[in-house]
Amino acid sequence: MEERLINFTLYGQEFSFYSDVPDNEVEEAVSVLRRELGEPEEYGPTTTVPSTTLLVLACLRIASRSVVLEREFNEFHNDRDNYKMRKELVLGMIDRLTTVLDK
């Protein structure tokens, strides 16, 4: 996909950048940012806090959520691996018992 100019308004300020990301992904990302900042999409600017401060705070909130999701994923992955090892151990024991009982 070819890069194009992306424009969006946040708290009454226009932001522009070039990207080759599909439009629907850009819209989703801007929507997430608006939710993080608590900006009502149809009302415009509602704060006197500098936009750079707001953006940094939004990024920190998103990064924090990302850290939590990564930790939860790693815990899930470890639990799954432990389950698979226990399942293999139990199946191995069942095979051995079946072999012994069949003799």
N, CA and C atoms as a LAMMPS dump frame, in Angstrom:
ITEM: TIMESTEP
0
ITEM: NUMBER OF ATOMS
309
ITEM: BOX BOUNDS ff ff ff
-5.0000000000000000e+02 5.0000000000000000e+02
-5.0000000000000000e+02 5.0000000000000000e+02
-5.0000000000000000e+02 5.0000000000000000e+02
ITEM: ATOMS id mol type element x y z
1 1 1 N 0.841 -1.173 0
2 1 2 C 0 0 0
3 1 3 C 0.895 1.247 0
4 2 1 N 0.477 2.248 -0.705
5 2 2 C 1.27 3.463 -0.841
6 2 3 C 1.011 4.428 0.32
7 3 1 N 2.064 5.126 0.759
8 3 2 C 1.91 6.109 1.829
9 3 3 C 1.039 7.267 1.362
10 4 1 N 0.236 7.77 2.306
11 4 2 C -0.597 8.925 2.023
12 4 3 C -0.671 9.78 3.278
13 5 1 N -1.114 11.001 3.121
14 5 2 C -1.212 11.926 4.241
15 5 3 C -2.46 11.599 5.057
16 6 1 N -2.259 11.43 6.364
17 6 2 C -3.355 11.17 7.293
18 6 3 C -3.552 12.437 8.113
19 7 1 N -4.785 12.885 8.238
20 7 2 C -5.116 14.063 9.041
21 7 3 C -6.182 13.691 10.057
22 8 1 N -6.042 14.193 11.28
23 8 2 C -7.116 14.061 12.256
24 8 3 C -7.013 15.208 13.249
25 9 1 N -8.139 15.494 13.887
26 9 2 C -8.208 16.578 14.854
27 9 3 C -8.405 15.984 16.235
28 10 1 N -7.672 16.509 17.188
29 10 2 C -7.762 16.046 18.563
30 10 3 C -7.713 17.267 19.459
31 11 1 N -8.738 17.445 20.257
32 11 2 C -8.842 18.625 21.117
33 11 3 C -8.637 19.914 20.339
34 12 1 N -9.225 19.956 19.163
35 12 2 C -9.187 21.164 18.361
36 12 3 C -7.883 21.405 17.627
37 13 1 N -6.928 20.499 17.751
38 13 2 C -5.654 20.652 17.05
39 13 3 C -5.575 19.646 15.917
40 14 1 N -5.07 20.107 14.791
41 14 2 C -4.91 19.256 13.612
42 14 3 C -3.576 18.527 13.683
43 15 1 N -3.6 17.22 13.453
44 15 2 C -2.395 16.403 13.395
45 15 3 C -2.319 15.756 12.022
46 16 1 N -1.128 15.709 11.454
47 16 2 C -0.935 15.121 10.13
48 16 3 C 0.326 14.271 10.127
49 17 1 N 0.272 13.174 9.387
50 17 2 C 1.446 12.325 9.216
51 17 3 C 1.237 11.463 7.976
52 18 1 N 2.311 10.902 7.48
53 18 2 C 2.234 10.003 6.326
54 18 3 C 2.255 8.568 6.826
55 19 1 N 1.429 7.733 6.204
56 19 2 C 1.381 6.332 6.605
57 19 3 C 0.827 5.487 5.466
58 20 1 N 1.195 4.208 5.479
59 20 2 C 0.614 3.265 4.531
60 20 3 C -0.366 2.319 5.229
61 21 1 N -0.705 2.633 6.473
62 21 2 C -1.653 1.833 7.243
63 21 3 C -3.051 2.025 6.649
64 22 1 N -3.834 0.954 6.533
65 22 2 C -5.19 1.073 5.988
66 22 3 C -6.048 2.064 6.794
67 23 1 N -6.961 2.726 6.103
68 23 2 C -7.807 3.744 6.737
69 23 3 C -8.543 3.227 7.962
70 24 1 N -9.077 2.011 7.893
71 24 2 C -9.836 1.494 9.034
72 24 3 C -8.948 1.333 10.274
73 25 1 N -7.667 0.973 10.095
74 25 2 C -6.755 0.854 11.237
75 25 3 C -6.421 2.223 11.819
76 26 1 N -6.262 3.216 10.947
77 26 2 C -6.004 4.582 11.424
78 26 3 C -7.203 5.07 12.23
79 27 1 N -8.408 4.859 11.706
80 27 2 C -9.615 5.282 12.409
81 27 3 C -9.742 4.603 13.768
82 28 1 N -9.425 3.301 13.822
83 28 2 C -9.473 2.58 15.096
84 28 3 C -8.454 3.146 16.085
85 29 1 N -7.235 3.417 15.598
86 29 2 C -6.184 3.942 16.474
87 29 3 C -6.563 5.319 17.012
88 30 1 N -7.094 6.183 16.163
89 30 2 C -7.51 7.512 16.607
90 30 3 C -8.668 7.39 17.598
91 31 1 N -9.56 6.453 17.355
92 31 2 C -10.677 6.228 18.27
93 31 3 C -10.179 5.773 19.643
94 32 1 N -9.195 4.877 19.666
95 32 2 C -8.601 4.43 20.935
96 32 3 C -7.982 5.618 21.656
97 33 1 N -7.253 6.439 20.924
98 33 2 C -6.618 7.61 21.519
99 33 3 C -7.668 8.557 22.097
100 34 1 N -8.744 8.772 21.368
101 34 2 C -9.815 9.651 21.87
102 34 3 C -10.431 9.083 23.138
103 35 1 N -10.649 7.767 23.168
104 35 2 C -11.201 7.144 24.382
105 35 3 C -10.255 7.301 25.544
106 36 1 N -8.952 7.095 25.307
107 36 2 C -7.961 7.226 26.371
108 36 3 C -7.922 8.646 26.924
109 37 1 N -8.083 9.61 26.035
110 37 2 C -8.036 11.009 26.453
111 37 3 C -9.375 11.502 26.986
112 38 1 N -10.41 10.729 26.752
113 38 2 C -11.728 11.134 27.216
114 38 3 C -12.322 12.265 26.394
115 39 1 N -11.909 12.392 25.137
116 39 2 C -12.43 13.46 24.292
117 39 3 C -13.729 13.017 23.635
118 40 1 N -14.813 13.75 23.872
119 40 2 C -16.037 13.435 23.129
120 40 3 C -15.805 13.757 21.659
121 41 1 N -16.039 12.786 20.783
122 41 2 C -15.695 12.95 19.369
123 41 3 C -16.442 14.088 18.699
124 42 1 N -17.678 14.358 19.099
125 42 2 C -18.414 15.388 18.386
126 42 3 C -18.317 16.773 19.022
127 43 1 N -17.688 16.915 20.174
128 43 2 C -17.688 18.194 20.873
129 43 3 C -16.426 19.024 20.706
130 44 1 N -15.314 18.431 20.343
131 44 2 C -14.088 19.211 20.15
132 44 3 C -13.347 19.454 21.443
133 45 1 N -12.57 20.563 21.517
134 45 2 C -11.688 20.801 22.657
135 45 3 C -12.456 21.008 23.956
136 46 1 N -11.952 20.36 25.022
137 46 2 C -12.59 20.499 26.335
138 46 3 C -11.567 20.65 27.444
139 47 1 N -10.313 21.001 27.136
140 47 2 C -9.29 21.067 28.163
141 47 3 C -8.275 22.147 27.835
142 48 1 N -7.554 22.571 28.874
143 48 2 C -6.475 23.537 28.664
144 48 3 C -5.115 22.876 28.84
145 49 1 N -5.099 21.565 29.09
146 49 2 C -3.841 20.828 29.226
147 49 3 C -3.18 20.758 27.851
148 50 1 N -1.871 21.006 27.76
149 50 2 C -1.188 20.938 26.458
150 50 3 C -1.371 19.578 25.791
151 51 1 N -1.529 19.606 24.476
152 51 2 C -1.772 18.362 23.745
153 51 3 C -0.629 17.372 23.913
154 52 1 N 0.608 17.874 24.018
155 52 2 C 1.738 16.943 24.187
156 52 3 C 1.619 16.191 25.505
157 53 1 N 1.18 16.868 26.543
158 53 2 C 0.994 16.2 27.835
159 53 3 C -0.111 15.161 27.732
160 54 1 N -1.213 15.525 27.091
161 54 2 C -2.314 14.574 26.919
162 54 3 C -1.877 13.354 26.133
163 55 1 N -1.131 13.579 25.068
164 55 2 C -0.685 12.462 24.243
165 55 3 C 0.257 11.539 25.005
166 56 1 N 1.158 12.118 25.796
167 56 2 C 2.071 11.292 26.596
168 56 3 C 1.276 10.48 27.61
169 57 1 N 0.3 11.104 28.266
170 57 2 C -0.516 10.378 29.245
171 57 3 C -1.305 9.259 28.573
172 58 1 N -1.866 9.536 27.399
173 58 2 C -2.595 8.491 26.673
174 58 3 C -1.664 7.349 26.29
175 59 1 N -0.468 7.682 25.826
176 59 2 C 0.507 6.636 25.462
177 59 3 C 0.884 5.795 26.673
178 60 1 N 1.055 6.43 27.815
179 60 2 C 1.388 5.687 29.037
180 60 3 C 0.25 4.747 29.432
181 61 1 N -0.985 5.199 29.31
182 61 2 C -2.126 4.34 29.644
183 61 3 C -2.199 3.157 28.693
184 62 1 N -1.993 3.409 27.411
185 62 2 C -2.027 2.332 26.421
186 62 3 C -0.869 1.368 26.651
187 63 1 N 0.321 1.907 26.942
188 63 2 C 1.484 1.057 27.211
189 63 3 C 1.253 0.212 28.463
190 64 1 N 0.658 0.802 29.476
191 64 2 C 0.365 0.063 30.699
192 64 3 C -0.578 -1.099 30.418
193 65 1 N -1.613 -0.843 29.625
194 65 2 C -2.535 -1.913 29.264
195 65 3 C -1.832 -2.994 28.454
196 66 1 N -0.902 -2.585 27.595
197 66 2 C -0.139 -3.539 26.796
198 66 3 C 0.717 -4.432 27.693
199 67 1 N 1.338 -3.847 28.721
200 67 2 C 2.161 -4.622 29.657
201 67 3 C 1.295 -5.655 30.373
202 68 1 N 0.109 -5.245 30.813
203 68 2 C -0.795 -6.173 31.504
204 68 3 C -1.208 -7.304 30.566
205 69 1 N -1.575 -6.965 29.323
206 69 2 C -1.977 -7.999 28.363
207 69 3 C -0.836 -8.966 28.056
208 70 1 N 0.379 -8.434 27.944
209 70 2 C 1.529 -9.305 27.689
210 70 3 C 1.766 -10.246 28.867
211 71 1 N 1.653 -9.723 30.091
212 71 2 C 1.834 -10.556 31.276
213 71 3 C 0.753 -11.643 31.324
214 72 1 N -0.498 -11.26 31.068
215 72 2 C -1.582 -12.242 31.081
216 72 3 C -1.395 -13.292 29.996
217 73 1 N -0.928 -12.873 28.812
218 73 2 C -0.678 -13.83 27.745
219 73 3 C 0.42 -14.811 28.153
220 74 1 N 1.512 -14.299 28.734
221 74 2 C 2.608 -15.172 29.159
222 74 3 C 2.144 -16.156 30.223
223 75 1 N 1.304 -15.701 31.162
224 75 2 C 0.762 -16.602 32.178
225 75 3 C -0.105 -17.676 31.528
226 76 1 N -0.948 -17.265 30.582
227 76 2 C -1.786 -18.218 29.86
228 76 3 C -0.924 -19.24 29.121
229 77 1 N 0.113 -18.747 28.44
230 77 2 C 0.998 -19.627 27.679
231 77 3 C 1.688 -20.617 28.608
232 78 1 N 2.184 -20.151 29.752
233 78 2 C 2.845 -21.039 30.717
234 78 3 C 1.86 -22.063 31.274
235 79 1 N 0.636 -21.616 31.607
236 79 2 C -0.381 -22.543 32.112
237 79 3 C -0.704 -23.609 31.072
238 80 1 N -0.799 -23.188 29.805
239 80 2 C -1.083 -24.133 28.724
240 80 3 C 0.048 -25.157 28.598
241 81 1 N 1.294 -24.676 28.656
242 81 2 C 2.435 -25.592 28.571
243 81 3 C 2.434 -26.574 29.743
244 82 1 N 2.141 -26.07 30.954
245 82 2 C 2.082 -26.949 32.126
246 82 3 C 0.978 -27.98 31.977
247 83 1 N -0.177 -27.561 31.458
248 83 2 C -1.281 -28.481 31.236
249 83 3 C -0.877 -29.573 30.246
250 84 1 N -0.212 -29.165 29.144
251 84 2 C 0.212 -30.137 28.135
252 84 3 C 1.198 -31.135 28.728
253 85 1 N 2.136 -30.664 29.572
254 85 2 C 3.105 -31.582 30.186
255 85 3 C 2.403 -32.552 31.119
256 86 1 N 1.439 -32.042 31.935
257 86 2 C 0.708 -32.928 32.843
258 86 3 C -0.123 -33.934 32.058
259 87 1 N -0.739 -33.477 30.98
260 87 2 C -1.552 -34.371 30.149
261 87 3 C -0.677 -35.471 29.564
262 88 1 N 0.499 -35.116 29.037
263 88 2 C 1.412 -36.116 28.471
264 88 3 C 1.878 -37.088 29.542
265 89 1 N 2.144 -36.594 30.757
266 89 2 C 2.567 -37.447 31.863
267 89 3 C 1.46 -38.448 32.206
268 90 1 N 0.234 -37.954 32.316
269 90 2 C -0.895 -38.833 32.642
270 90 3 C -1.122 -39.854 31.537
271 91 1 N -1.066 -39.425 30.281
272 91 2 C -1.244 -40.374 29.176
273 91 3 C -0.146 -41.425 29.168
274 92 1 N 1.082 -41.019 29.477
275 92 2 C 2.187 -41.978 29.561
276 92 3 C 1.961 -42.988 30.67
277 93 1 N 1.477 -42.512 31.816
278 93 2 C 1.2 -43.424 32.931
279 93 3 C 0.075 -44.39 32.572
280 94 1 N -0.944 -43.897 31.881
281 94 2 C -2.056 -44.763 31.464
282 94 3 C -1.553 -45.834 30.503
283 95 1 N -0.677 -45.444 29.561
284 95 2 C -0.117 -46.435 28.641
285 95 3 C 0.673 -47.502 29.386
286 96 1 N 1.491 -47.087 30.345
287 96 2 C 2.27 -48.07 31.126
288 96 3 C 1.381 -48.991 31.92
289 97 1 N 0.363 -48.431 32.574
290 97 2 C -0.559 -49.265 33.345
291 97 3 C -1.31 -50.233 32.436
292 98 1 N -1.729 -49.755 31.287
293 98 2 C -2.441 -50.611 30.34
294 98 3 C -1.538 -51.754 29.888
295 99 1 N -0.26 -51.446 29.623
296 99 2 C 0.696 -52.482 29.213
297 99 3 C 0.875 -53.508 30.318
298 100 1 N 1.025 -53.058 31.569
299 100 2 C 1.209 -53.966 32.698
300 100 3 C -0.028 -54.815 32.916
301 101 1 N -1.199 -54.202 32.836
302 101 2 C -2.453 -54.933 33.087
303 101 3 C -2.78 -55.904 31.965
304 102 1 N -2.329 -55.623 30.749
305 102 2 C -2.601 -56.499 29.63
306 102 3 C -1.727 -57.753 29.647
307 103 1 N -0.657 -57.777 30.441
308 103 2 C 0.236 -58.939 30.479
309 103 3 C -0.327 -60.061 31.277
